[in-house]
């Protein structure tokens, strides 16, 4: 993407010829898993893209938009007749309120857009791209930040609209959301359901009841799956040894972590790394 380091924003529009598309589909480089260092947004204007996000294969059809958090590992598997406008913004340039909302949306699924909404977001993205080229403007950093934040707000608004109305959210869901927020911040050092219940000032059985009613899974399941997800990300994306990954996830007992990973995923950490790097 066309990058503007002085304001931590990148934006570009990509439309590939058939030969370029065929070359990209054939190369292994495009299929390498990676993370962005910013919050990334992709407006698929035409075509289809098959992408893997945190080890889940997703097919995205146009017109749609998808948000990816900097922590998420992703890779392109295949694309066809693709035209996409992409923009990315770092924490420093992102409105604090929007940053908080994006954290609550993660992980976000691709969102199909109706014709009118797509037209509005597409026009806003095109305008933002024009602003990004006007570096001679006296207030260039502010213009680019404000326009990109407006674009981000439009996308967040669509995600919020697709969710249940806040007035209809049950207490179960409110507590489950609070738990998931606490889990995201503490999963490397807090692994006890009782400790999360204490943080939320409720009893462990009630926390488990709320989370299970809202999500279908227990508190322990969510804790385990969040740890496993981060382990997979590090095994896939980093050069850290398995012992280093174990320590980073709060396990001083490396053999215990290895057994835990194997029991949960059905393969050892080393086997998972080798399988996904083939």
MITORSE-192137 format. One record per residue: residue number from 1; x, y, z of N, C-alpha, C in turn; chain; residue in one letter. Coordinates in steps of 0.02 Angstrom, whole numbers, plus 32768, in hexadecimal, padded with zeros to 4 digits. Layout:
<pados>
> num;nu;nv;nw;cau;cav;caw;cu;cv;cw;cadena;residuo
> NUM;X;Y;Z;X;Y;Z;X;Y;Z;A;A
...
</pados>
This chain:
<pados>
> num;nu;nv;nw;cau;cav;caw;cu;cv;cw;cadena;residuo
> 1;802A;7FC4;8000;8000;8000;8000;802B;803E;8000;A;X
> 2;8010;8074;7FE3;8033;80B4;7FE5;8037;80CB;802E;A;X
> 3;8074;80CF;8048;807D;80DA;808F;8091;8121;809F;A;X
> 4;8074;813B;80D6;8084;817E;80ED;809B;8178;8135;A;X
> 5;80DC;816C;813D;80F7;815C;817E;80EE;8194;81B1;A;X
> 6;80ED;81D2;8198;80E9;820A;81C7;80A8;820C;81ED;A;X
> 7;8074;81EB;81D3;8035;81EA;81F6;801E;81A2;8204;A;X
> 8;8047;8171;81F7;8036;812C;8207;7FFB;8111;81E1;A;X
> 9;7FF2;8127;81A3;7FB8;8113;817B;7FD0;80FA;8137;A;X
> 10;7FB1;80C5;811F;7FBE;80AB;80DB;7F7C;80A1;80B9;A;X
> 11;7F78;80B2;8079;7F3A;80A7;8054;7F4B;809D;800A;A;X
> 12;7F26;806F;7FEA;7F33;8062;7FA3;7EF7;803C;7F86;A;X
> 13;7EF4;803B;7F44;7EC0;8016;7F21;7EE3;7FE8;7EEF;A;X
> 14;7ED0;7FA9;7EEF;7EF2;7F77;7EC6;7EC1;7F54;7E98;A;X
> 15;7ED1;7F54;7E58;7EAB;7F2F;7E26;7EDD;7F0B;7DFA;A;X
> 16;7EDB;7EC8;7DFB;7F0C;7EA1;7DD7;7EF3;7E8C;7D92;A;X
> 17;7F22;7E8A;7D63;7F12;7E6D;7D22;7F0E;7E21;7D2A;A;X
> 18;7EF4;7DFF;7CF8;7EED;7DB6;7CFD;7F31;7D94;7D04;A;X
> 19;7F63;7DAF;7CE1;7FA6;7D91;7CE4;7FC5;7D9D;7D29;A;X
> 20;7FBB;7DD9;7D45;7FD5;7DE7;7D88;7FB3;7DBC;7DBC;A;X
> 21;7F71;7DB3;7DB4;7F4B;7D89;7DE2;7F63;7D41;7DDF;A;X
> 22;7F6D;7D27;7DA3;7F85;7CE3;7D9B;7FCA;7CDA;7DBA;A;X
> 23;7FF5;7D0C;7DB2;8038;7D08;7DCE;8035;7D09;7E1A;A;X
> 24;8009;7D32;7E36;8002;7D37;7E7E;7FE6;7CF6;7E9C;A;X
> 25;7FB6;7CD9;7E79;7F9A;7C99;7E90;7FCC;7C61;7E8E;A;X
> 26;7FFC;7C67;7E60;802D;7C31;7E56;8069;7C37;7E85;A;X
> 27;8075;7C72;7EA0;80B1;7C7C;7EC9;80A4;7C69;7F11;A;X
> 28;80D8;7C50;7F31;80D3;7C3E;7F78;80DA;7C7B;7FA5;A;X
> 29;80FA;7CAF;7F8A;8107;7CEB;7FB3;80C7;7D0A;7FCD;A;X
> 30;8094;7D0E;7FA2;8055;7D2C;7FB6;8032;7D02;7FEB;A;X
> 31;8044;7CC2;7FEF;8022;7C95;801D;8044;7C91;8061;A;X
> 32;807A;7CB8;806A;809C;7CB8;80AA;8072;7CDC;80DE;A;X
> 33;806C;7CBF;8119;8046;7CDF;814E;806C;7D1B;8168;A;X
> 34;8047;7D4F;817A;8067;7D8A;8194;8037;7DB2;81BF;A;X
> 35;8052;7DE3;81E2;802A;7E12;8209;8039;7E58;81F0;A;X
> 36;8008;7E84;81F5;8014;7ECA;81E7;8026;7EED;8229;A;X
> 37;8047;7F26;8224;8058;7F4A;8262;8023;7F80;8272;A;X
> 38;7FEC;7F7D;824C;7FB7;7FAE;8256;7F72;7F8C;8250;A;X
> 39;7F3E;7FB1;8260;7EFA;7F99;8256;7EEA;7F9D;820C;A;X
> 40;7ED7;7F66;81EE;7ECF;7F62;81A5;7E87;7F57;8191;A;X
> 41;7E74;7F78;815A;7E30;7F74;8141;7E33;7F66;80F6;A;X
> 42;7E08;7F3A;80DE;7E08;7F26;8098;7DC1;7F2B;807D;A;X
> 43;7DB8;7F57;804D;7D77;7F5F;802B;7D7B;7F3A;7FE9;A;X
> 44;7D5A;7F00;7FE5;7D5B;7ED8;7FA8;7D25;7EF3;7F79;A;X
> 45;7D3B;7F14;7F44;7D0D;7F34;7F16;7CF1;7F04;7EE2;A;X
> 46;7D1B;7ED4;7ECE;7D05;7EA2;7E9D;7D2E;7E63;7EA7;A;X
> 47;7D12;7E2B;7E8F;7D37;7DED;7E91;7D2E;7DC6;7ED2;A;X
> 48;7D5A;7D95;7EDA;7D58;7D68;7F14;7D9F;7D5E;7F2D;A;X
> 49;7DA6;7D5A;7F6F;7DE7;7D4C;7F8D;7DDD;7D16;7FC1;A;X
> 50;7E08;7CE3;7FBF;7E09;7CB0;7FF4;7E46;7CBE;801E;A;X
> 51;7E3A;7CCA;805E;7E70;7CDF;808B;7E6C;7CB5;80CB;A;X
> 52;7EA5;7CAA;80E9;7EA8;7C87;8129;7EB7;7CBA;815F;A;X
> 53;7E8A;7CC0;8191;7E93;7CEF;81C8;7E95;7CC7;8209;A;X
> 54;7ECE;7CCA;822C;7ED7;7CA3;8269;7EC3;7C5A;825F;A;X
> 55;7EDB;7C3E;8227;7ED6;7BF6;8218;7E8F;7BE0;8207;A;X
> 56;7E64;7C11;81F7;7E20;7C02;81E0;7E19;7C1B;8198;A;X
> 57;7E06;7BEE;816A;7DFE;7C02;8125;7DBC;7C28;811C;A;X
> 58;7DC0;7C61;80FA;7D86;7C8C;80F0;7D82;7C9F;80A6;A;X
> 59;7D47;7C98;8089;7D3C;7CAF;8045;7D18;7CF1;8047;A;X
> 60;7D35;7D25;8028;7D18;7D68;8029;7D00;7D79;7FE3;A;X
> 61;7CC0;7D89;7FDF;7CA3;7D9C;7F9E;7C91;7DE6;7F9F;A;X
> 62;7C94;7E06;7F65;7C84;7E4C;7F61;7C38;7E57;7F5C;A;X
> 63;7C21;7E91;7F71;7C46;7EC6;7F94;7C47;7EB9;7FDF;A;X
> 64;7C80;7EBE;7FFC;7C86;7EB1;8044;7CC2;7ED6;8060;A;X
> 65;7CC4;7ED8;80A2;7CFB;7EF8;80C5;7D10;7ECA;80FE;A;X
> 66;7D51;7EC9;810D;7D69;7EA1;8145;7D9E;7EC9;816B;A;X
> 67;7D9D;7EC2;81AC;7DCE;7EE3;81D8;7DFB;7EAD;81F5;A;X
> 68;7E3D;7EBC;81F8;7E6C;7E8F;8218;7E96;7EB4;824C;A;X
> 69;7E98;7E98;8287;7EBF;7EB3;82BE;7F09;7EA4;82B3;A;X
> 70;7F36;7ED0;82CC;7F7E;7EC3;82C2;7F96;7E80;82DC;A;X
> 71;7F74;7E63;830E;7F89;7E23;832A;7F79;7DE8;82FC;A;X
> 72;7F4B;7DF1;82CE;7F33;7DB9;82A7;7F64;7DA5;826F;A;X
> 73;7F70;7D64;826C;7F9A;7D48;8237;7F6D;7D37;81FB;A;X
> 74;7F82;7D4A;81C0;7F58;7D3C;8186;7F82;7D30;8148;A;X
> 75;7F64;7D10;8116;7F85;7D05;80D6;7F51;7CFD;80A0;A;X
> 76;7F63;7D11;8063;7F36;7D09;802A;7F40;7CC3;800D;A;X
> 77;7F09;7CA0;8003;7F0C;7C5D;7FE5;7EFE;7C60;7F99;A;X
> 78;7ECB;7C88;7F87;7EBA;7C8E;7F41;7E8E;7CCB;7F36;A;X
> 79;7E95;7CE9;7EFB;7E6A;7D22;7EEA;7E55;7D1D;7EA1;A;X
> 80;7E1B;7D3C;7E93;7E00;7D3A;7E4F;7DDB;7D7B;7E40;A;X
> 81;7DF0;7D9B;7E09;7DD0;7DDA;7DF1;7DCC;7E0F;7E28;A;X
> 82;7E02;7E14;7E4F;7E00;7E3E;7E8B;7E11;7E87;7E7D;A;X
> 83;7DE7;7EB3;7E99;7DF6;7EFA;7EA0;7DEB;7F0B;7EE9;A;X
> 84;7E1E;7F25;7F0A;7E18;7F31;7F52;7E38;7F74;7F63;A;X
> 85;7E17;7F99;7F8F;7E35;7FD5;7FAD;7E47;7FC3;7FF4;A;X
> 86;7E85;7FCF;8007;7E9F;7FBD;8048;7EB9;7FFA;806D;A;X
> 87;7EAD;7FFD;80AD;7ECC;8032;80D4;7EDF;8017;8119;A;X
> 88;7F13;8034;8135;7F2C;801E;8176;7F40;805B;819F;A;X
> 89;7F37;8056;81E0;7F44;808F;820C;7F60;8076;824E;A;X
> 90;7F93;8097;8268;7FB0;8080;82A7;7F8A;809C;82E3;A;X
> 91;7F9B;8082;831E;7F78;8097;835B;7F7C;80E2;8368;A;X
> 92;7FB6;80FE;835A;7FC1;8145;8369;7F94;8173;833E;A;X
> 93;7F85;815E;8301;7F5D;8188;82D5;7F12;8178;82D9;A;X
> 94;7F01;8143;82FD;7EBC;812E;8301;7E99;8150;833C;A;X
> 95;7E5C;8167;8330;7E35;8187;8365;7E2D;8155;839F;A;X
> 96;7E3C;8169;83DE;7E39;813B;8417;7DF7;8116;841D;A;X
> 97;7DC0;8139;8410;7D7E;8118;8414;7D78;80E0;83E0;A;X
> 98;7D93;80EC;83A4;7D90;80BA;8370;7DBD;807E;8380;A;X
> 99;7DF6;808D;839E;7E24;8057;83B3;7E01;8029;83E4;A;X
> 100;7DDF;8045;8414;7DBB;801D;8446;7D85;7FF3;8425;A;X
> 101;7D61;800F;83F6;7D2C;7FEB;83D3;7D49;7FB2;83A9;A;X
> 102;7D82;7FBF;8388;7DA1;7F8C;835E;7DB8;7F51;8389;A;X
> 103;7DD2;7F60;83C4;7DE8;7F2A;83F1;7DAC;7EFE;8403;A;X
> 104;7D72;7F1D;840C;7D36;7EF6;841F;7D1B;7ECD;83E4;A;X
> 105;7D2B;7EE2;83A6;7D13;7EBE;836B;7D3E;7E81;8359;A;X
> 106;7D7C;7E81;8371;7DAC;7E4D;835D;7D99;7E09;837D;A;X
> 107;7D98;7DD2;8357;7DA5;7DCF;830F;7D66;7DE0;82E7;A;X
> 108;7D6E;7E08;82B3;7D36;7E1E;828A;7D30;7DF3;824B;A;X
> 109;7CF4;7DE0;823A;7CE9;7DB9;81FD;7CDE;7DE9;81C2;A;X
> 110;7CEA;7DD1;8185;7CDA;7DFB;814B;7C90;7E0E;814C;A;X
> 111;7C82;7E4B;8137;7C3E;7E66;813B;7C26;7E78;80F5;A;X
> 112;7BF2;7E56;80DF;7BD4;7E67;809E;7BB2;7EAB;80A3;A;X
> 113;7BB7;7ED3;806D;7B9B;7F16;806C;7B63;7F1C;803A;A;X
> 114;7B2E;7F41;804C;7AFC;7F4F;801A;7B16;7F84;7FEA;A;X
> 115;7AF3;7F8E;7FB3;7B0C;7FBA;7F7D;7B18;8001;7F96;A;X
> 116;7AE9;801C;7FBD;7AF0;8061;7FD3;7B2A;806A;8003;A;X
> 117;7B31;803B;8032;7B68;8040;8063;7BAC;8038;8040;A;X
> 118;7BAF;8008;8012;7BED;7FFF;7FEC;7BFF;803F;7FC6;A;X
> 119;7BCE;805F;7FA8;7BDB;809C;7F82;7BF7;80D3;7FAE;A;X
> 120;7BDC;80DA;7FEB;7BF2;810E;801A;7C3A;8100;8031;A;X
> 121;7C47;80C2;8045;7C8B;80B1;805D;7CBE;80B6;8025;A;X
> 122;7CAB;80A1;7FE9;7CD7;80A5;7FB0;7CE8;80ED;7F9F;A;X
> 123;7CB5;8119;7FA1;7CC1;8160;7F93;7CEE;817F;7FC8;A;X
> 124;7CE3;816C;8008;7D0C;8187;803E;7D54;8170;8037;A;X
> 125;7D5E;8131;8022;7DA2;8117;8018;7DC5;813A;7FDF;A;X
> 126;7DA0;8147;7FA8;7DBC;816A;7F6F;7DD1;81B1;7F83;A;X
> 127;7DA8;81D2;7FAB;7DB8;8215;7FC2;7DF5;8214;7FEF;A;X
> 128;7DF9;81E3;801A;7E33;81DC;8047;7E73;81D2;801E;A;X
> 129;7E6F;81AC;7FE9;7EA9;81A1;7FBE;7EBF;81E2;7F9D;A;X
> 130;7E8F;820B;7F88;7EA0;824C;7F6A;7EC2;8279;7F9E;A;X
> 131;7EA8;8278;7FDB;7EC8;829F;8010;7F0F;8288;801D;A;X
> 132;7F1B;8246;8017;7F5D;822B;8026;7F91;8243;7FF4;A;X
> 133;7F7B;8258;7FB8;7FA9;8270;7F85;7FB9;82BB;7F8B;A;X
> 134;7F93;82DE;7FB5;7F9B;8327;7FBA;7FCA;833A;7FF3;A;X
> 135;8008;8325;7FEB;8039;832F;8021;804C;8378;802B;A;X
> 136;803C;83A2;7FFA;804E;83E9;8000;801D;8410;802C;A;X
> 137;7FE5;83F1;803D;7FB5;8412;8069;7FD5;8423;80AC;A;X
> 138;7FC7;845F;80C5;7FE5;8475;8105;7FD1;8447;813E;A;X
> 139;7F93;842F;813D;7F7B;8403;8172;7F76;83BA;815B;A;X
> 140;7FA5;83A7;8131;7FA3;8364;8113;7F9C;832C;8146;A;X
> 141;7FC5;8329;817C;7FBD;82F1;81AB;7F77;82EF;81C9;A;X
> 142;7F5C;8329;81DB;7F19;832A;81F9;7EE3;8316;81C7;A;X
> 143;7EEA;832D;818A;7EB9;831C;8156;7EB8;82D1;814B;A;X
> 144;7EF4;82B3;8146;7EF8;826B;8138;7EDE;8243;8174;A;X
> 145;7EF2;8257;81B1;7EDA;8234;81EC;7E8F;8238;81F3;A;X
> 146;7E73;8274;81EB;7E2B;827D;81F4;7E04;8256;81C0;A;X
> 147;7E1B;8258;8181;7DF6;8235;814C;7DFA;81E9;8156;A;X
> 148;7E34;81D1;816A;7E3C;8189;8174;7E14;8172;81B1;A;X
> 149;7E12;819B;81E6;7DEA;8189;8220;7DA0;8189;8210;A;X
> 150;7D8B;81B6;81E4;7D45;81B6;81CE;7D35;8176;81A9;A;X
> 151;7D64;8160;8180;7D5C;8121;815B;7D58;80E6;818B;A;X
> 152;7D83;80E6;81BD;7D81;80B1;81F0;7D3E;80B2;8215;A;X
> 153;7D26;80ED;8226;7CE6;80F3;8249;7CAD;80D7;8220;A;X
> 154;7CAE;80E2;81DF;7C7A;80C7;81B3;7C79;807B;81B7;A;X
> 155;7CB4;805C;81B6;7CB7;8013;81B9;7CA1;7FFA;81FD;A;X
> 156;7CBA;8019;8233;7CA5;8005;8276;7C5A;8009;827D;A;X
> 157;7C3D;803E;8262;7BF5;8048;8266;7BCF;800E;8247;A;X
> 158;7BEA;7FF3;820F;7BC9;7FBB;81EE;7BCE;7F7C;8218;A;X
> 159;7C08;7F72;8238;7C0F;7F38;8265;7BDF;7F3D;82A0;A;X
> 160;7BDA;7F79;82BC;7BAD;7F82;82F5;7B64;7F78;82E1;A;X
> 161;7B53;7F8F;82A5;7B0E;7F88;828D;7AFC;7F3F;8281;A;X
> 162;7B2E;7F17;8270;7B21;7ED1;8262;7B1A;7EA8;82A2;A;X
> 163;7B30;7EC5;82DA;7B2C;7EA2;831A;7AE7;7EAF;833A;A;X
> 164;7ADA;7E8C;836F;7A9B;7E95;8393;7A97;7EDB;83B1;A;X
> 165;7A5D;7EF9;83AF;7A53;7F3B;83CD;7A67;7F39;8416;A;X
> 166;7A89;7F6D;842D;7AA1;7F70;8473;7A67;7F69;84A4;A;X
> 167;7A2C;7F80;8491;79F2;7F7B;84BE;79D9;7F34;84C6;A;X
> 168;79ED;7F09;8497;79D5;7EC4;8498;7A0A;7E94;84B3;A;X
> 169;7A44;7EAD;84C4;7A79;7E82;84DC;7A68;7E6A;8522;A;X
> 170;7A6B;7E2A;852D;7A5B;7E0E;856F;7A95;7E19;859F;A;X
> 171;7A85;7E11;85DF;7ABA;7E17;8611;7AEE;7DE1;8606;A;X
> 172;7AD9;7DA6;85F0;7B08;7D71;85E1;7B3D;7D89;85B0;A;X
> 173;7B26;7DAA;857A;7B55;7DC0;8546;7B82;7DF9;8560;A;X
> 174;7B66;7E26;8588;7B8E;7E5C;85A3;7BC7;7E41;85CE;A;X
> 175;7BB8;7E10;85F7;7BEC;7DF2;8621;7C1D;7DC9;85F7;A;X
> 176;7C03;7DA5;85C6;7C30;7D7F;8599;7C5F;7DAD;8574;A;X
> 177;7C46;7DE6;855D;7C71;7E17;853A;7CA5;7E34;8568;A;X
> 178;7C92;7E41;85A6;7CC2;7E5C;85D7;7CF8;7E28;85E6;A;X
> 179;7CE3;7DE9;85EA;7D14;7DB3;85F5;7D44;7DAE;85BA;A;X
> 180;7D2A;7DB0;857C;7D56;7DAA;8542;7D87;7DE4;853D;A;X
> 181;7D70;7E1F;8551;7D9D;7E59;8552;7DD5;7E4F;8585;A;X
> 182;7DC2;7E36;85C1;7DF4;7E29;85F5;7E24;7DF1;85DF;A;X
> 183;7E09;7DBF;85BE;7E32;7D87;85A5;7E66;7DA0;8573;A;X
> 184;7E50;7DCB;8545;7E7E;7DE5;8512;7EB9;7E09;8531;A;X
> 185;7EAE;7E2A;8568;7EE3;7E51;8588;7F0F;7E28;85B7;A;X
> 186;7EF6;7DED;85CC;7F18;7DCA;8602;7F27;7D80;85F6;A;X
> 187;7F1A;7D66;85B9;7F1D;7D1E;85AF;7F63;7D01;85B9;A;X
> 188;7F96;7D2A;85B3;7FDA;7D0E;85BD;7FEC;7D05;8606;A;X
> 189;7FC9;7D28;8632;7FDC;7D21;8679;7FA2;7D0C;86A7;A;X
> 190;7F64;7D0D;868F;7F2B;7CF6;86B7;7F09;7CBD;8691;A;X
> 191;7F07;7C83;86AF;7EEB;7C49;868D;7EB5;7C27;86B7;A;X
> 192;7EA2;7C46;86EE;7E71;7C29;871A;7E2D;7C4B;8711;A;X
> 193;7DF8;7C25;8704;7DB5;7C42;8700;7DA2;7C6A;873E;A;X
> 194;7DB7;7C52;8778;7DA7;7C74;87B6;7DC6;7CBA;87B9;A;X
> 195;7E03;7CC1;879D;7E24;7D02;879D;7DFF;7D34;8772;A;X
> 196;7DE4;7D1D;8739;7DBD;7D4A;870E;7D7B;7D5D;8730;A;X
> 197;7D5D;7D2D;8752;7D1F;7D3B;8777;7D2C;7D70;87AD;A;X
> 198;7D65;7D6B;87CE;7D76;7D9C;8801;7D7F;7DE1;87E3;A;X
> 199;7D9F;7DE4;87A8;7DA6;7E24;8786;7D63;7E45;8777;A;X
> 200;7D32;7E1C;8767;7CF0;7E35;8753;7CC0;7E3A;878F;A;X
> 201;7CD9;7E29;87CA;7CB2;7E2D;8808;7C73;7E01;8807;A;X
> 202;7C7B;7DC5;87EB;7C44;7D95;87EB;7C61;7D51;87FE;A;X
> 203;7C35;7D21;880C;7C4D;7CDF;881F;7C62;7CB7;87E2;A;X
> 204;7C91;7C88;87E9;7CA6;7C5F;87B1;7C6C;7C39;8790;A;X
> 205;7C3F;7C1A;87B7;7C07;7BF7;8796;7BDB;7C26;876D;A;X
> 206;7BD0;7C63;8786;7BA5;7C91;8760;7BC8;7CA9;8721;A;X
> 207;7C0A;7CB5;8725;7C30;7CC8;86E9;7C2B;7C91;86B5;A;X
> 208;7C33;7C53;86CB;7C30;7C1B;869C;7BEB;7C15;867E;A;X
> 209;7BB7;7C20;86A6;7B72;7C1D;868E;7B67;7C52;8657;A;X
> 210;7B7E;7C8F;8664;7B75;7CC6;8634;7B99;7CB8;85F3;A;X
> 211;7BD8;7CA4;85F9;7C01;7C99;85BE;7BE6;7C5F;8595;A;X
> 212;7BD1;7C2A;85B7;7BB7;7BEF;8593;7B74;7BFF;8571;A;X
> 213;7B4A;7C27;8592;7B0A;7C39;8574;7B14;7C67;8537;A;X
> 214;7B46;7C94;853C;7B51;7CC4;8506;7B77;7CA7;84CB;A;X
> 215;7BA4;7C78;84D9;7BD1;7C60;84A4;7BCB;7C15;8495;A;X
> 216;7BAE;7BF0;84C3;7BAA;7BA8;84BA;7BE6;7B82;84D5;A;X
> 217;7C18;7BA6;84EF;7C55;7B87;8508;7C65;7BA0;854E;A;X
> 218;7C89;7B78;8574;7C9B;7B89;85B9;7CD3;7BBD;85BB;A;X
> 219;7CDD;7BDA;85F6;7D14;7C09;8601;7D57;7BE7;85F3;A;X
> 220;7D5F;7BAA;860D;7D9E;7B85;8603;7DAD;7B7A;85BA;A;X
> 221;7D78;7B6B;8593;7D82;7B61;854B;7D9C;7BA0;852A;A;X
> 222;7D80;7BD9;853A;7D96;7C18;851C;7DDE;7C28;852F;A;X
> 223;7DEF;7C1B;856E;7E35;7C27;8584;7E65;7BFB;855C;A;X
> 224;7E55;7BBC;8557;7E80;7B8D;8533;7E86;7BA0;84E9;A;X
> 225;7E4E;7BB0;84CA;7E4F;7BC0;8482;7E76;7C00;8474;A;X
> 226;7E72;7C31;84A2;7E97;7C6F;8496;7EE3;7C62;849B;A;X
> 227;7EF7;7C38;84CA;7F3E;7C27;84D1;7F56;7C00;8493;A;X
> 228;7F2D;7BD1;847D;7F3F;7BA8;8443;7F44;7BD4;8404;A;X
> 229;7F16;7C03;83FC;7F18;7C30;83C3;7F5A;7C57;83C1;A;X
> 230;7F6D;7C72;83FA;7FAB;7C99;83FC;7FE8;7C6C;83F1;A;X
> 231;7FE4;7C30;840B;801B;7C00;8400;8022;7BF1;83B5;A;X
> 232;7FE9;7BE6;8393;7FEA;7BD9;834B;8007;7C15;8326;A;X
> 233;7FF2;7C51;8339;800C;7C8D;8319;8058;7C91;831E;A;X
> 234;8071;7C84;835A;80B9;7C89;8366;80DF;7C51;8343;A;X
> 235;80C2;7C16;8343;80E2;7BDE;8320;80E6;7BEA;82D5;A;X
> 236;80B2;7C0A;82BB;80AC;7C16;8273;80D4;7C52;825D;A;X
> 237;80D3;7C86;8286;80EA;7CC7;826E;812E;7CDB;828A;A;X
> 238;8143;7CBF;82C2;8181;7CD4;82E1;81B7;7C9E;82DB;A;X
> 239;81F4;7CB3;82EA;822D;7C84;82EA;823D;7C6D;8330;A;X
> 240;8212;7C7C;8360;821F;7C68;83A5;821E;7C1C;83AC;A;X
> 241;8249;7C03;83D8;8248;7BBC;83E6;8208;7BAB;840C;A;X
> 242;81F8;7B6B;840E;81BB;7B56;8431;81C1;7B65;847C;A;X
> 243;81FD;7B5F;8496;8209;7B70;84DC;81FD;7BBA;84E8;A;X
> 244;8213;7BE4;84BA;8209;7C2D;84C0;81BF;7C3E;84BB;A;X
> 245;819B;7C1C;848E;8153;7C28;8487;812F;7C13;84C7;A;X
> 246;8144;7BDB;84E3;8127;7BC4;8522;812E;7BF9;8558;A;X
> 247;8169;7C15;855E;8176;7C49;8590;814D;7C88;8582;A;X
> 248;8149;7C9B;8542;8124;7CD7;852F;80DA;7CD1;8540;A;X
> 249;80C1;7C94;8541;807A;7C88;8551;806F;7C79;859B;A;X
> 250;80A3;7C80;85C3;809B;7C7A;860B;80A6;7C34;8626;A;X
> 251;80C6;7C09;85FF;80D3;7BC5;8615;811E;7BBB;8620;A;X
> 252;8132;7BB9;865F;8178;7BAC;866F;8189;7B62;8665;A;X
> 253;8155;7B39;866C;815E;7AF0;8663;8153;7AE0;8619;A;X
> 254;8189;7AE0;85F3;8185;7AD5;85AA;8165;7A92;8598;A;X
> 255;8178;7A5A;85B9;8157;7A1A;85A7;810B;7A1C;85B3;A;X
> 256;80F5;7A40;85E7;80AD;7A44;85F4;808A;7A69;85BB;A;X
> 257;80A8;7AA0;85A5;808B;7AC6;856D;8086;7A9B;852F;A;X
> 258;80BA;7A75;8521;80BC;7A4B;84E6;8085;7A16;84E8;A;X
> 259;807B;79F8;8523;8045;79C7;852C;8001;79E7;8524;A;X
> 260;7FF9;7A23;8541;7FBA;7A48;853D;7FA9;7A58;84F4;A;X
> 261;7FDA;7A6F;84CE;7FCF;7A80;8487;7FBC;7A41;8460;A;X
> 262;7FE1;7A0A;846D;7FD5;79CB;8449;7F90;79AF;8457;A;X
> 263;7F7C;79B1;8497;7F3A;7997;84AB;7F02;79C0;848B;A;X
> 264;7F0C;7A03;8487;7ED7;7A2F;846F;7ED1;7A2E;8423;A;X
> 265;7F09;7A29;83FF;7F08;7A2F;83B6;7F10;79EC;8392;A;X
> 266;7F27;79B9;83B6;7F31;7979;8395;7F74;7971;8375;A;X
> 267;7FA0;79A2;837C;7FE4;799D;8362;8013;79C5;838F;A;X
> 268;8053;79B4;838E;8084;79D7;83B7;8091;7A1C;839B;A;X
> 269;80AC;7A4B;83C4;80BE;7A8D;83A9;80ED;7A89;836D;A;X
> 270;811F;7A5D;8370;814E;7A57;8339;812C;7A3C;82FA;A;X
> 271;80FF;7A0C;8303;80DB;79F0;82C9;80AF;7A26;82A9;A;X
> 272;808F;7A4E;82D3;8065;7A85;82B9;808F;7AB7;8291;A;X
> 273;80C9;7AC9;82AC;80F4;7AF8;8289;810B;7ADC;8246;A;X
> 274;8121;7A9E;8246;813A;7A80;8209;8103;7A78;81D5;A;X
> 275;80C8;7A65;81EB;808F;7A5B;81BE;807D;7A9C;819B;A;X
> 276;807C;7AD2;81C0;8066;7B12;81A3;809C;7B38;817F;A;X
> 277;80DA;7B20;8184;8110;7B40;815F;8124;7B19;8121;A;X
> 278;80FF;7AE2;8114;810F;7ABA;80D8;8100;7AE1;8099;A;X
</pados>
